[in-house]
């Protein structure tokens, strides 16, 4: 198992909302993450159709992009989401997992840029796509901020 997937799994097991959603890492390499959101009746947004709530898909995509951002760096940094835009193309089918793929396409000194897609059984049938930006907080800055809060 490579260090990227180990890091991704470690994060997913420590973040409570990722635990609650049952997010699982399928693939992880520098700048790239593929996560699975297993279907769960607790995530239903429309009881009549059984479709997963859009909020669960938002968490899937934000998490995938955020993990890809972390994997694009040489060391762990705090990188909060600056902006996340998701275009929902169609509803997810009930009783099927949703996969979220994310990739980083640009890293600057201050911002990381990522994009992603969500699908189910066919990667060509996109449920949603997104673009996201993440702010890079240097270790020195986060250490200083930590000192101020005490």
Buried (B, 14 or more C-beta within 10 A) or exposed (E): EEEBBEBBBEBBEEBEEBEEBBBBBBBBBBBBBBBBBEBEEEBBBEEEEBBBBBEBBBBBBBBBBBBBBBBBBEEEBBBEBBEBEBEBEEBBBEEEBBBBBBBBEEBEEEBBBBBBBBBBEEEEEBBBBBBBBBBBBEEEEEEEEEEEEE
